[in-house]
Amino acid sequence: MGVYVVKRLLLIIPLLFIISFLTFVLINLSPEDPAKLVLQAQDVPVITDELIAQTRQELGLNNPFIVQYINWLASCLQLDFGDSYVKHETVWMLLGPAFFNTLKLTLVSSMVIIVSSIMLGTVCALTEGRLLDRFIRGTFFFLSALPAYLIGIVMIWYFSVTLDLFPTSGLESYQSYILPVSVIAFTHIGLYFRTVRSAMLANLNEDYVLYARASGLSEKKIIATVLKNSLQVSISIFCMSIPLILGGTVVIENVFAWPGLGSLSIKSILSRDFPVIQAYVLIIAVAFVVFNTISDIVNTALNPKLRIGE
């Protein structure tokens, strides 16, 4: 197991280099001249070719491409993503608070999704084919098919405007979490609870369950064992839900005016703030790689069969 973990961790290094290179290349393919964007953001009245050339020199844009990439990567490794073209602040000063706001929303949503999926998946497996099973599956199939922004708008209209129960936007108190977390949960639970349900049904039909019942083992203990075995199948999907939610908060954050990475990324794209966009793409990509690696390691630890040939 230790050898497998080391191999997976070592594999992250080249992946991160590839991700960082692609991120840098894609942003630099933009036809916009960063020097001109910087001058426009500074409200320079007359932008001359001399000013553009001077700004390009200051930004290091006249260096060879590979030198620019190495300098940028070296700075990123020190959490220095450069300066925002628009806000005239360091990118980290903008990303730091936004990242932690998004992380809090992501972790709370993930916990709600995981707990709800386990509970609903267990209930549906134990009531297979009955009215409750069909109702739960139908409801969440319908919700997962709806766009997140539409659910968000409806919830704001009903719970915030009509009933005045929750704030419509911002991050003022714990109540501000309820609506955005609910929207994220509604659009994701449909997939994850069906995974738990399918795994539960497969395990309930295994021979060891029949043997346990024939041996007089209590139904509660049997269900607990079946659930534990079922979660081994679902653990990788649960782990991958975190970066998926992290990257998918863009719409939710803009609907609820949540001061996170999603809102910041949209503003940066509209204003062509390249350093902020680069940092955002890099953070989301790294999150996918890291959580995918964690998922593989946890899954291998829970399932000894996967360790063969490690």
N, C-alpha and C positions, 0 to 999 in steps of 0.2 A: 504493500500500500504506500509506503514511504517513497519508493522509487517512482510510482505512478504520480504522486503529488509533485515531486521534484520535476518530472518530465512535463507535466501540465503547466507548472509555474514558469519553466524555462521557455515553453512554447509561447507564452504571453509576450516575451521580449520582441521577437521578430514581428509578431502581429501588431504590436503597438507602433513599431517603426513604420510598418507598411501603412497603417491607419494615419499616422501623423503626416507621412509623405503625400498620401492621396488628398488629405484635407488641405495641405498647403498648395498642392497643384491645382485642385479644383477652384479654390478661391482666387488663385493668381491667373486663372483662365478668363476672369471677368474682363470685359473690354474697358471698364472704367479705370482711369488712372488714379491710384491712391493719393498721389501728391495733389492732384486737382481737387479730390474730395476733401482732403484736409484743409486746403485753402478756402473752399466753399463753406466748410463748417466753421471756419474762423471769421466768416463774413468779410473776407478781403474784397474791397470794392472793385478793384481791377486786377484780374489774374493774368499776368503776362507769362510768356514762355520762360523768361529769366527766373521768375518766382517759382514756376513749376520745376525747373531744373535744379534750383537751389533746394527746394523741398525734397525732391527725389534723392539728392545727395545726403540730406540730413536723415532721411528714412532708410538709407542704405539700399535704395531700389536700383542703383546703378551697378551694384555688385553682381557677379555671376549668379545664376539661379541657385546652384548648389550651395554657394556661400550663404545666400539669403536663407535657404532652408536650414542649414546647420546652425546659423545664428539664432533663428527662430526656435528651433528644437532645443538648443541649449538653454534659451530663456524659459521655454515651457517647462523644462525639467526642474527649474527653480520657481515654478508657479508665477513666472513673469510673462504674461501674454501680450505685453506691449501696452500702448495707450490707445484709448478710444478716439476715433477721428471726430466724433460728434460731441461727446460729453466732456472732453478734455480732462479725463481722469484715467487712471490705470484700469485696464480691463478687469483685473482681479477685484478692484474696489467696487466695480459694477456687478461682477459675477458672484462674488462671495456671498453677499446677503441674498441675492436671487437664488443661488444654488441651494442654500440652506432652507429657504422657504419652499422650494420645489421638493427638496429631499424630505422635509417634514410631511408635505402633502402626499408624496409617494409612499412613504413608510406607513402612514396611517391608512391610506387606501389599500395598500398591500395586505396589512393585517386584517382589515375588514373583509377583503376578498378571500383570503385564505381561510379564515374562521368560518365565514358564511358558506364558502364552497364545501368545506368539510361537513358542516352541519346539514346543508341541503342535499349534498351527494349521499350522505348516510341515510337521511330520511327517504329520499327517492329510491334508494336501493332496497330498503326494508319494506317499502310500499309499492314495489314494482307493479306497473300496470293498473294500479288503483287510481281513483279520482285525484288524490293529493299529488301523486307522482306526475300525472298528466298535467295538472294545473301548474305546478312549479316549473316543469320543463317548458310548457307553452308560454308562460309569463316571461321567463328569462330568455327564451328564444326570440320572443317579440322585442324585448328591450335591447338585446344585443344586436338586433338588426337596425335599430334606430340610430341616426347620427348623434354623437355625444352633445353637439351644440344645441340640437333640437330639444333633447331631454333637459339640458341646462336652462334653456329659455323658458320652457314650460314650468320647471320647478321654481325659477325666479318669479315668474308671473303669479303662480299659485301660492307658494309658501312665503315669499317676501313681499310681493305687492298686494295680493288679495288678503292673505291672513296676517301679514306683518309679523311672522314668527322668527325669521332669520334675516341677517344682513344680506343685501344684494351683491355686495362686492367687498374687496379688501381683506385685510387680515387683522381684525380688531380684537377678536376674542375666540375662544374655543368654538363658539357657535358658527364662526365663519368657515369652519371645516365641514360642517354637516352637509351643505348642498353640494360643493364640489366633490367631496369624498363619495357621496351617494351616487352622483352621476358616473364617476369613474367605476364604482363598484357595479352599478347596473349594467354597464357596457362590457364588463369583463367576467362577472360571475358565471354567465351562461356557459362559457367555455370550460372553466375550471371545475365547476361542480359536476358537469357531465363526465369529466375525466375521472373524478372520484367515484361517481356512480358506476361507471363502466368497470373500474377496477374492483369495486366492492362486489358487483354482481359476478365477476369472473372468479373472485376468491370464494364467494358463498357457494359456488358450485364445485369447489375443489373437494377431493376425497378427505382431506384432513378435517374439514368442517363436519362432514357426515360422521366421521369417526369420533369427533369431539362430542357431538350430540348423542351418539350411541353410547358413549362412555358416561353420560350424565352430567357433562360440564354445563354450567349455567349459561343461558343465552347471552347474558351481559358480558361474560368473559369471552365467549365465542365472537361476539360482535367487536369487542375491543381488539382481539387478535386479528380479525379480518380487516379492521380499519388500519391497524398498524402495517399489515402487509400491503394494503392498497395504497397507502401513502408513499411507499417506496417507488411505486410507478409514477405518482403525481409530483414527487419532490422536484424533479428537474423542471417541470412546467411551472411550479410555484416560484422557483428561483428565477426563471426567465421572465416572470411576470413583472418583477421590479424594474429592470431596464426598459421593458415595453411601456410600462406606465410612466416611467421617467421621461421617455421620449414622446409619449402621447399626451402629455399634459399641456402641450402648446395651445390646443383648442380650448380646453377647460379653463386654463389660466386667463385667456383673453375674454372668455364669456363672463367669468366672475371677477375680472380685474385683479387677479391674484398676482402679487409682486414677485414672480418667480422667473425661472429661466425661459419658460415658454413665452411670456409677455416680452421679456427683454430681447429674445431672438427675433420676434416679429418686428419690433421697433428697429432693431439693428439691420434687418434685411431691407426694410422700407427706406432707411436712411443710408444704406450701403456702408455700414460701419464694419469693415472687413475684419479687423482684429477681434471684435466681439463675436462675429459669426464663426471665425476659425476656432476660437476657444470653445464655443458652444458645441459645434460639431465634434470636436475632439473629445470633450467631456462625455457626451452621449455615446460615442463610439467606444471609448474606454470602458464605460459602464457596462455595455453589452458584452465586451470581451471578459471583463472581470467576473460578472455574474454568471456568464456561461461556464467559465472555468470552475467557479464555486459549485455550480450545479452538477458538473461532471464529477467533481471530487466527492461531493456529498452522496450522489447517486451510486458511485463506486463503493463508498464506505458502507452504504446500506445494503448493497447487492453484491455479495462475494463472487457471484458468477462472472461479473464484469472484470474481475481482477486477473482472470486467466490470460496469460501472455503479456502481463504488464511489463 
